[in-house]
């Protein structure tokens, strides 16, 4: 038992590359998925959404299986990888989703894809290059996440703040995943709160104050990719880029937001979504399943140009 949770058997202590020890458990892939699905998308999700999550959790696990080679194990069990906890009780719907998609993964050019997923995209998905300092992938595109009529109303790229404001003001019920608690959000942020975060990350000194926030670059989906923070130190500008924006200013749920200055030390951030916005939106997948879409239709919606393929190595 670890933290009162029964993890079962087959444990090993292995010395890692840091000279410390890592506790490793060897489990079957399907047992791993049984401990991922309830904590990533939730056991009460519709069956087709659970099937979609099973495929991408399996794909993600395969794609990232060499990540900890130096430390002699495959995957961690925290949000750095996929959250895994052994289920207290076997969930028949989760088991059914895993069995129905047995050994199925998503591929592109005959290779497993980098199957990113997240909680909510706020109605528009992001490419990998918008969210991180990395290459784009042909199967991860920026799409308006809703019915086809929405993609006629909103044309990408978004080139102005007014376009994004109109998007955020639009009837949210028209988008997939609009029931998510952070599909739309407002945050009033003081300069003191921003200052505290910047000091914590050693970006400014204790005697510096925040004077202004300015999104100086946006991606095609309207996400802020460069945020400039002006301080009272002469010619001092801090520029946060892509995922560093949410990492440093952790009160921001996503990079899809507009900024309105309310006073000298207070800003209103209006935005949408929770997480990086790349790949499958779990709240969107749940709503698509409720509307009658099959798991393969859901996957095709979020990972365009990717193929469902069966691999045999998992059954060994």
N, C-alpha and C positions, 0 to 999 in steps of 0.2 A: 504493500500500500504506500502511496505517495500522497501527502496532504489528504489522507483518509479516502483516497480513490484507489480501488483495486485494479492495478494494471495487469495482473496475471503473471505469466512465467517468462522464461527465456531471457534473462537479463545478463549483461556483460559489463564489466568495468574496463574501459580502454583508455590508455594514456593518449591525450590529444596533442596537437602541435604546439600548445601553449605550455606544455609540461605539467598540466593538471590532468584530472581524470573526468571522463564522461561516462554517464550511465546510459547504456544502449539496450534497447529491447528489439528482438527479432520477431516480427509478426507477419502474417499473411497479408497480401495487398488488400483483399476484400475486407479483412478485419480492420485494417487501417482506415479504409473508406467509411466503414460503419462508425468509426470514431471521429470522422471529419464532417460528414454531412449534417449531423444534428447541431454542430457548433458553427458551421459556416452559413448554411441557408435555413436551418431549423427543421425539426422533424415534422412540423405541421404544414410545411409547404406542400402544394399540390404534387401529385405523383410525377407529372411530366417535368415540373421544375426540379424535382429531386433527381430525376434521370439526367437532366441537363447538367446539374451540379456534379453528379457521379462521373459523368464523362470528362468534365473539365478538371475535377479534382484528380482523377486518374491521369489525365494528360499532363497536368501541372507536376504531379509527382514524378512521372517518367522524365519529363523535360529537365527537371531540377535534381535528378537523382545523383548527379556527380558533384553537387554543390559543396558537400562536406567531405570530399574524398580524402583530403589531408588528415582529417580527424577520424577517418575510417567508419563513417556512417553515412546514411543517405539523406535523411530529412530531420529537421527539428520539429517540435510540437507546438510552437508558439505562433503568434501572428507574423513573425518573420518568415515563416513558411506557410503552412496551413494549420489552423488550430486542430489539435487532436486530443481527445480524451476517450478512454474506453467507455462505451455506453453502460450505464448502470443496469438498464433493461434493454433487451433486444427490441428494436422497433421494426415491425413487420413491413411498414411502408418503405422505410429506408432500405431494408434488406431486398425488398422487391425491386426498387430502383436500381440497386447495384447489380442484382442478378439479371434484370432485363437488358442492361447495357454491358453485360459481361465482356471484359477485354476490349471494349470499344474506346478508342481515343480519337482526337482530332489531329489531322496531319496537313501539312502543306509541303509540296515537293517531296513526298514520301518520308517526311521527318515529323516527329511530334511538334506541335506548335507551343509557343510560350503563352499558355492559356491564362492570361490575367483575368481577374474578376473583382467585383467590388459591391458595395451596398446599394448605392443609388447614383446615377449619372446626371440627375437633375433634368432629364429630358433630352440630353445630347451627349453622345459618347466622345471620348478623346482618342487620339492616336498615342502610341507609346512615346514618340518623340515630343509630344506636347507635355507629357507628364514627367518624364525623366530625361537625363542627359544620355540618350541612347538612340539607336537606329529605329526607324519605323519598320513595321512589318506589313506585308501585303494583305494580311488577313485581319488586321486591326485598323478599322477606318472610323472616321468621324461621321456619325449618322444622327439624324433627328430621330429620337426613340419614341415612335408612335406610329399611327396609321399613315398610309401613303399620302393622304391629303395634307398632312403636316409638313412633309418634305417639299410640297409645292408652295406652302405658305412661307416657310423659312429656308432661304437659300444660303448655302455656305460658300465661301467663308463669311463669318461675321467680321465686318471691317470697321464698325463704329460702336461706341458704347450705347448709342440709342437703339441699335439693332438688338443688342443683348438685353436692354431694358424692356423692349417690346416682347422679346422672347420670355423673359421672366414674369412679365405681367399677363401673358396669355393664359387662357383657361387651362389649368393644370390637369383637369380630368381627361383631356385629349391625349395625354402622354401615357406610355407604359410606366408603371412603377410610381405613380403619383401619390399612392397611399403611404409611402415612406415618410417617417416623421421629419426628415431633413430634405425632402424633395424641394421645398422652398424654405428659406430661412433669412432672418434679419439679425444682425449683431451690432449693437452699439458698443464701440470700442474707444476707450480713453487713451490719451497719450501715455499716461502712467502705466497702463497695462502693457502697451507695446514696449515701453522703455524697460519694464521688468523682464520681458522675454528676451530683448536684445542684450541686456546685461548678463542674463543667465547663459546666453550662447557666446558671451565674450566679444560681442560686436560693437559695443559702445562702452564708455566709461560712466561711472556713477554721476558725474557732473554734467553729462550731456542730456539734452531734452529732445523729444521728437516734435518736429514742426509740421511735417506734411507727409502724406501717403499718396503715391501716384503710380497707377498701373501704366508702365511705359511700353509694354509689349503684350499683345494678346495673340493666341493661336487661332486657327480657323474656326474652332468651336466656341470661341469667345473666352476661353480660359486665360487667366493672367499667367503669363510665362516669365515676366520680369516686373517686380514690384520695387519701386524706388522709395526709400525712406530718407527724408531730409531731416538733419539734426541742426542744433544751434551752433555747432562747431563749424567754423568758416570752411566752405567748400567740401563739407563732409556729407557724402551720400552713400547710403548702404543699398545695394541692389541684391534682392533675393531672387533666385532663379528657380522656376519650375517646382519640383517637390520640396525644395528648401523653404518655400513660402509657408507650406503647411507644417513642415518640421519645426521651423523657428516660431512661427505664429500659430501655435497648436490649437488656438480657439477657432480657427477658420476650418469649417468642415470640408470645403473643396476649393479649387481654384477658379470656379465659375461664379464670379461675383462682380458687382459694381461698387464704387465708393462715392459716397456723398459726404462732404465736410459739413458738420452741423455747427461747430464752433472751433475756436483756436485749438482746443484739445479734445475734441470729440468727433468721431466719424461713424457713419452708418454704412455697414456693409450689407448689401442685399445679394443673396445668391441662391444656388440650387445644387443639391446633391451631397453625397457623403462618400469621400474616398477619391481615388485617382481618376475614375471615370473611364478606364480602359477595359475593353472586353465586355464580358457579360455583366449586366446589372442584375443583382439578385432580386431586387424588388420588381424590376421590369420582367424578369423571367417568371416570377410568381404570378404577376398579372396576366402575362401572355398565356400561361397555363390555364388560368381561370377563364380566359376568353376562348379556350378550346384549341390553342396551338399545341402541336406535338413537340417532344423534346428536340427532335432533329430540326424542326422549323425554328425553334428558339435558338438553337446553336447556329444555324445558318444566318439568322438575323444579326447575331452579335459577332460572329467570326466568318465574315464573307470570304469566299475563295478557299476556305478550309474544307477538308473531306473527313467523313467518319470512316475509320478503318479499324478492323479487328486485328489485334496482335496476339500471338500465341504464347509469348514468353511468360505472361502473367499466370497462365494456368499451370505452370510447372512447379 
